[in-house]
Structure formats: structure tokens, C-alpha cells
């Protein structure tokens, strides 16, 4: 399903524009860094009764719109490379 089809279905089912849905989702703090997809999908399903599939499709739209902020990872030390010892 294309993003436009997803948006059209969601807007038709909820009676809200995509901008309104984005604003409500932002107000809930669901676009904050580190928020898991499952939490967003669950809220969309419960709040708008979209069902799991359509909620997941809308999450994909949000992600492609750049609304989903990735969790910033702390740089870790480089991995140690091990070498086999030569047998004599």
C-alpha cells in the first residue's frame, strides 16, 4: 500500500487530517527519541481504532516523513580483534 493510500484510509476512518494526527501524536510525546514502534502502533490502534495493520502502515509513513527520531547511541570502545597464536 502506498503512503498516500495509507493516509487516505486513516483520514477517512478517523475524520481527521494527517496534520491533526501528527499533532496529537507529537503531543503524546511519541516522536521522542527512543520511543519503540510498538508503543506508537499500540496508541494509534487504541486512539483511532485503526487496527494493527493500518497503524503499522501509518508508523511507516511517520518514519519516512522523518518524524521518528532515532535513539542516539553512545560511542563504545572499538572491538578488540583477536588473532590466533602461531603454533611452533
N, CA, C and O of each residue as an XYZ file, in Angstrom:
352
protein
N       0.850     -1.167      0.000
C       0.000      0.000      0.000
C       0.900      1.236      0.000
O       1.869      1.306      0.755
N       0.573      2.206     -0.849
C       1.381      3.428     -0.914
C       1.099      4.306      0.301
O       0.098      4.132      0.996
N       1.991      5.240      0.537
C       1.812      6.146      1.666
C       0.535      6.978      1.499
O      -0.184      7.224      2.467
N       0.263      7.409      0.264
C      -0.934      8.223      0.040
C      -2.198      7.417      0.316
O      -3.167      7.944      0.865
N      -2.191      6.142     -0.062
C      -3.339      5.271      0.218
C      -3.522      5.107      1.723
O      -4.645      5.154      2.226
N      -2.417      4.916      2.438
C      -2.473      4.803      3.901
C      -3.067      6.071      4.503
O      -3.975      6.003      5.331
N      -2.559      7.220      4.090
C      -3.047      8.493      4.618
C      -4.529      8.668      4.323
O      -5.293      9.084      5.194
N      -4.940      8.350      3.097
C      -6.354      8.480      2.722
C      -7.241      7.588      3.579
O      -8.301      8.016      4.034
N      -6.809      6.343      3.803
C      -7.595      5.410      4.626
C      -7.691      5.881      6.074
O      -8.762      5.835      6.679
N      -6.573      6.332      6.620
C      -6.544      6.794      8.011
C      -7.437      8.018      8.171
O      -8.223      8.090      9.116
N      -7.324      8.978      7.260
C      -8.134     10.193      7.337
C      -9.619      9.874      7.194
O     -10.454     10.459      7.884
N      -9.939      8.956      6.309
C     -11.333      8.548      6.115
C     -11.889      7.875      7.364
O     -13.020      8.142      7.771
N     -11.089      7.003      7.968
C     -11.540      6.242      9.132
C     -11.647      7.100     10.389
O     -12.536      6.886     11.213
N     -10.734      8.084     10.541
C     -10.699      8.885     11.764
C     -11.461     10.197     11.655
O     -11.880     10.758     12.668
N     -11.645     10.690     10.437
C     -12.261     12.004     10.261
C     -11.304     13.139     10.569
O     -11.718     14.293     10.684
N     -10.030     12.819     10.702
C      -9.003     13.822     10.999
C      -8.034     13.911      9.828
O      -7.888     12.964      9.054
N      -7.373     15.061      9.706
C      -6.346     15.208      8.683
C      -5.057     14.572      9.194
O      -4.924     14.313     10.390
N      -4.124     14.324      8.307
C      -2.848     13.743      8.716
C      -2.108     14.725      9.623
O      -1.393     14.310     10.535
N      -2.276     16.019      9.375
C      -1.637     17.029     10.215
C      -2.171     16.966     11.655
O      -1.413     17.098     12.616
N      -3.479     16.764     11.782
C      -4.071     16.646     13.119
C      -3.562     15.402     13.844
O      -3.286     15.443     15.043
N      -3.441     14.311     13.116
C      -2.960     13.062     13.716
C      -1.494     13.213     14.138
O      -1.104     12.760     15.214
N      -0.696     13.846     13.293
C       0.710     14.089     13.635
C       0.794     14.964     14.881
O       1.593     14.690     15.776
N      -0.022     16.012     14.947
C      -0.009     16.915     16.104
C      -0.391     16.171     17.388
O       0.256     16.355     18.419
N      -1.426     15.340     17.339
C      -1.840     14.571     18.509
C      -0.751     13.592     18.950
O      -0.507     13.408     20.142
N      -0.107     12.973     17.971
C       0.964     12.020     18.268
C       2.144     12.744     18.908
O       2.757     12.234     19.846
N       2.460     13.933     18.398
C       3.532     14.746     18.982
C       3.201     15.153     20.416
O       4.059     15.097     21.297
N       1.948     15.565     20.645
C       1.527     15.978     21.982
C       1.671     14.841     22.990
O       1.943     15.087     24.165
N       1.493     13.610     22.545
C       1.647     12.445     23.415
C       3.111     12.114     23.670
O       3.421     11.263     24.503
N       4.016     12.788     22.953
C       5.444     12.544     23.131
C       5.924     11.272     22.454
O       6.967     10.722     22.810
N       5.156     10.809     21.475
C       5.502      9.531     20.849
C       6.550      9.646     19.748
O       7.014      8.634     19.223
N       6.926     10.879     19.397
C       8.003     11.055     18.425
C       9.342     11.297     19.115
O      10.344     11.559     18.451
N       9.363     11.210     20.445
C      10.605     11.400     21.182
C      11.601     10.299     20.849
O      11.217      9.170     20.542
N      12.866     10.634     20.913
C      13.919      9.654     20.638
C      13.789      8.463     21.576
O      13.580      8.621     22.779
N      13.911      7.303     21.022
C      13.885      6.081     21.820
C      12.516      5.442     21.957
O      12.408      4.341     22.496
N      11.455      6.111     21.478
C      10.125      5.512     21.553
C      10.057      4.347     20.575
O      10.367      4.498     19.393
N       9.655      3.201     21.069
C       9.596      1.991     20.250
C       8.385      2.024     19.319
O       7.359      2.626     19.635
N       8.522      1.371     18.177
C       7.442      1.302     17.190
C       6.171      0.723     17.806
O       5.070      1.204     17.536
N       6.324     -0.305     18.628
C       5.166     -0.961     19.230
C       4.314     -0.026     20.059
O       3.089     -0.144     20.069
N       4.954      0.910     20.762
C       4.217      1.863     21.596
C       3.396      2.813     20.726
O       2.246      3.114     21.043
N       3.986      3.279     19.637
C       3.291      4.183     18.722
C       2.132      3.454     18.046
O       1.020      3.976     17.976
N       2.398      2.252     17.553
C       1.374      1.461     16.863
C       0.223      1.142     17.814
O      -0.944      1.238     17.432
N       0.543      0.769     19.035
C      -0.490      0.449     20.029
C      -1.368      1.671     20.308
O      -2.592      1.553     20.376
N      -0.746      2.844     20.468
C      -1.504      4.059     20.733
C      -2.400      4.413     19.550
O      -3.568      4.753     19.741
N      -1.866      4.337     18.324
C      -2.662      4.643     17.129
C      -3.875      3.728     17.039
O      -4.978      4.170     16.718
N      -3.659      2.446     17.325
C      -4.747      1.476     17.272
C      -5.803      1.788     18.328
O      -6.998      1.771     18.033
N      -5.376      2.070     19.544
C      -6.321      2.343     20.628
C      -7.022      3.693     20.460
O      -8.231      3.796     20.667
N      -6.274      4.710     20.090
C      -6.823      6.067     19.992
C      -7.786      6.223     18.811
O      -8.820      6.882     18.921
N      -7.433      5.611     17.692
C      -8.209      5.809     16.468
C      -8.887      4.542     15.944
O      -9.563      4.571     14.916
N      -8.699      3.429     16.660
C      -9.304      2.156     16.258
C      -8.937      1.787     14.815
O      -9.796      1.411     14.018
N      -7.649      1.901     14.502
C      -7.183      1.663     13.139
C      -6.869      0.198     12.850
O      -6.824     -0.211     11.690
N      -6.655     -0.580     13.884
C      -6.221     -1.956     13.670
C      -4.707     -1.999     13.576
O      -4.062     -0.987     13.302
N      -4.156     -3.157     13.803
C      -2.702     -3.336     13.827
C      -2.054     -3.004     12.485
O      -1.041     -2.306     12.441
N      -2.626     -3.494     11.403
C      -2.022     -3.311     10.076
C      -1.976     -1.865      9.630
O      -0.937     -1.381      9.182
N      -3.095     -1.174      9.751
C      -3.148      0.221      9.331
C      -2.311      1.103     10.261
O      -1.700      2.073      9.812
N      -2.283      0.772     11.547
C      -1.441      1.511     12.492
C       0.034      1.352     12.133
O       0.795      2.318     12.187
N       0.436      0.148     11.772
C       1.834     -0.108     11.395
C       2.170      0.610     10.089
O       3.271      1.138      9.931
N       1.225      0.628      9.161
C       1.439      1.340      7.899
C       1.606      2.838      8.158
O       2.448      3.487      7.537
N       0.800      3.387      9.079
C       0.914      4.805      9.412
C       2.249      5.090     10.102
O       2.851      6.139      9.876
N       2.710      4.164     10.937
C       4.032      4.311     11.545
C       5.096      4.417     10.441
O       6.013      5.232     10.542
N       4.977      3.604      9.404
C       5.904      3.662      8.272
C       5.875      5.016      7.579
O       6.914      5.525      7.158
N       4.687      5.598      7.462
C       4.555      6.938      6.881
C       5.282      7.953      7.766
O       6.042      8.788      7.275
N       5.040      7.870      9.075
C       5.713      8.777     10.014
C       7.235      8.654      9.888
O       7.958      9.650      9.883
N       7.688      7.431      9.790
C       9.134      7.183      9.703
C       9.717      7.803      8.433
O      10.765      8.448      8.468
N       9.027      7.599      7.320
C       9.512      8.154      6.055
C       9.393      9.677      5.998
O      10.105     10.327      5.232
N       8.495     10.248      6.804
C       8.368     11.703      6.886
C       9.469     12.298      7.763
O       9.614     13.518      7.831
N      10.243     11.448      8.429
C      11.324     11.909      9.289
C      10.856     12.321     10.682
O      11.568     13.030     11.394
N       9.661     11.878     11.072
C       9.111     12.250     12.375
C       9.614     11.359     13.505
O       9.626     11.776     14.663
N      10.026     10.150     13.183
C      10.507      9.204     14.181
C      11.981      9.508     14.424
O      12.813      9.377     13.526
N      12.286      9.914     15.644
C      13.668     10.279     15.969
C      14.420      9.049     16.474
O      13.961      8.366     17.389
N      15.570      8.773     15.875
C      16.336      7.607     16.326
C      16.949      7.841     17.697
O      17.239      8.973     18.084
N      17.134      6.769     18.404
C      17.816      6.836     19.684
C      19.286      7.088     19.421
O      19.900      6.387     18.616
N      19.855      8.072     20.082
C      21.271      8.389     19.889
C      22.078      7.377     20.688
O      21.902      7.233     21.898
N      22.950      6.691     20.001
C      23.763      5.670     20.654
C      25.073      6.275     21.128
O      25.679      7.103     20.449
N      25.484      5.852     22.285
C      26.761      6.293     22.835
C      27.864      5.481     22.170
O      27.789      4.256     22.069
N      28.873      6.189     21.727
C      30.001      5.517     21.093
C      30.672      4.584     22.096
O      30.955      4.971     23.230
N      30.913      3.383     21.675
C      31.602      2.442     22.554
C      33.043      2.275     22.090
O      33.421      2.701     20.999
N      33.819      1.656     22.935
C      35.216      1.414     22.582
C      35.259      0.472     21.384
O      34.386     -0.381     21.222
N      36.278      0.632     20.551
C      36.397     -0.281     19.410
C      36.551     -1.718     19.898
O      37.152     -1.983     20.939
N      36.000     -2.617     19.130
C      36.097     -4.032     19.491
C      37.544     -4.502     19.367
O      38.278     -4.104     18.463
N      37.916     -5.341     20.285
C      39.260     -5.892     20.270
C      39.295     -7.015     19.234
O      38.415     -7.874     19.193
N      40.310     -6.985     18.419
C      40.460     -8.044     17.423
C      41.405     -9.092     17.983
O      42.499     -8.782     18.452
N      40.971    -10.307     17.925
C      41.780    -11.408     18.419
C      42.466    -12.087     17.244
O      41.919    -12.193     16.146
N      43.673    -12.538     17.513
C      44.407    -13.274     16.498
C      44.836    -14.609     17.094
O      45.149    -14.725     18.279
N      44.835    -15.581     16.244
C      45.292    -16.890     16.693
C      46.787    -16.841     16.916
O      47.520    -16.170     16.190
N      47.227    -17.562     17.933
C      48.666    -17.652     18.161
C      49.238    -18.695     17.209
O      48.637    -19.737     16.948
N      50.392    -18.377     16.716
C      51.038    -19.321     15.820
C      51.625    -20.465     16.629
O      52.288    -20.250     17.644
N      51.382    -21.643     16.180
C      51.958    -22.821     16.871
C      53.318    -23.091     16.275
O      53.532    -22.990     15.067
N      54.199    -23.428     17.134
C      55.554    -23.716     16.667
C      55.774    -25.206     16.526
O      56.861    -25.636     16.141
